Amino acid sequence: MKISFYKIITFVIVFFLLIVFWLGLQKDNSYNTKSLVGTNLSSFNLPSINNEDTITENYLKNNKFTIINFFASWCAPCRIEHKYLLNLSNNGIKIVGVNFKDKKENALQFLNELGNPYEFVAQDVDGKASISFGIYGIPESIIVNDKLIVIKKVIGPINQQIYEEILENLK
């Protein structure tokens, strides 16, 4: 029985594809950016939502701890976490807001309606700047110290449990 050249090539290609498929299944593709904890925050320059001011990483060095919260007016979980952000701000914790892929008017209305817990509100119209922070969805928050080291990453809305953890660890 003679095996044709094309059958051998087909077998090799199928075998190769099966190996690639199997290796792909072994890889952990879960959404996890918690590996940012312990790393230094990269330099950044974000425009203010209100005027021509910008915020850079140097602004964060003035606070023992700063929460950087990524939010949008169209984000339902952002509304849920907002009361916790207000309470954190009222407890003396500095918070910088980054408005993510939102219209300026909608973001300002959101803050007028619910209150403004932020010391500075930056704007990331296209979402590209947020990616450099490891943000892929909102709400998300990063807590950094005055040395710009990420000490905590919160994926999803801040809830009562996370609120209490933040208060306990940052006070």
N, C-alpha and C positions, 0 to 999 in steps of 0.2 A: 504494500500500500504506500503510495507516494503522497506526501503532504506538500501542498502547494506553498509557494513563497508567500502568497497573500494571506493564507490561513495563519502562518507563523507570525506575520506582521500584525494581523488582527488580534491574535492571542496576546502578543506583547503589549499592544496598546490597551486592550481591555485589562490586562493584569496591572499595568502601570496606573490606569484610572482607578482601579479598585484600591490600590495602595494609597493613592492620593486621597480618595474618599475616606478610607479608614483613618489616615492620619488627621484629616479634618475633624472627624468625630472625636478624636482624643483631645483636641484643643478646647480649653475653657473659654467660651465666647460670652460668658455672662457679663452683664453690665456692672462693672465694678471699678470705680475710680477712687476707692478708699485708699489705694496705694499712694495717693497724693499726701496722706498724713505723714508728717516728718520731713517733707521736702520743702525747699524754699520756693516761695512764690516768685514767678517770673516778673520781669519789669513789664509795666503796662501803662497805658495812657488812654483814659476813657473820657469822652466829652460829657459835660453836665446836660441834664435834660432841660434845665431852666435858662441857661445863658451860655456864654462862650468859655466858661471855666472848664478846666479838665482836672482829673484826679489821676495821680500816679502812685506807685508803691510807696513813695516817701511820705505821703499823707498818713499811711497806716502805721508808720514808725512812731507817731506821736501818742499812740494808744497802747496800753498794756496788752489789750486784746481787741480785735475788731471782727465783727461778723460781716461777711460780704454775702448779701442775699440777692439771688437772681429771681425776678418776679415779672409778671405781666398782668395787665388788667383783664385779659381774656382767660386767665388761668383760674379755674374754680378752686383748686387746692391752695392757691396763693391767698385767696380770700379767707380760707379756713385758718391758715397759719398767721394771718396778719395780727390778730389780737395778741398772740404770743410775742411777736416782734415789738408791738407797742409796749407790752409789759417789760420786755428785756430792756428796751430803750429807757423806760421810766425807772428802771433799776440801775441806770448808769452805764449800761453796756453800749458801746459805740457800734453803730450799724451803718454800713454803706449799702445802698440799694443799686442794683444794676437792672434797668428795665430792658427786658429781653424781647426782641422782635415785636415791638408794640408801637402804636402811634402815640406821639407826644401828648396829644389832647386826651386820649383815653387813659394814659398813665396818670396824668395830672388830676383828672376827674376821679380816678380810683383812689389816689392819695387824699384828695379833698373829702371824699365820701367816708373813707375808713380811718383817716388820720395818717400822719407821716412820721414813722419811727426812725427815719434815716437822717444821718448827719449830712450826707451827700447822696444825690441821686444821679447816677450816670445812665447813659443811654447806649444800648448795643442794638442798633436798628436791624442789622442783618444776622446777628448771632455769632459772627465770626470771632469777635473778641472773647466771648464767653467760652469758646472751645479751648482757648489757651489756659483757662482756669479749670479745665476738666469738666465743664458743664455741657450736658447733652440734652437735658430736659429741665423743666422747671416745675415747681420750685426746687431749688437746691441752695445750700448755704455752705460757706467755707469759713472756718474760724482760724484766724492767724494771730500770732503774737507780734510783739514789737520788733522782733528779729525777722519777720516775714516768713516764719515757719508755719506751715499748715498744721494745726493741732487737732482739727476735727473736720470731717466732711459729713454733711447731712444731705442725703438723697431723698427727695420728697418733702412734704410739708413738716414744719416743726409742730409737734403735738405736745400735750401736757408732759409726757415722760421726758422728751428731749428738752423741753423748756426747763424742767427741774434739773436735769443733768447740766445744762449750760449754766444755770444760775449757781449751782453747787460748785462747778469747776472754775468759773470765771470770777467769782466774788472773792 
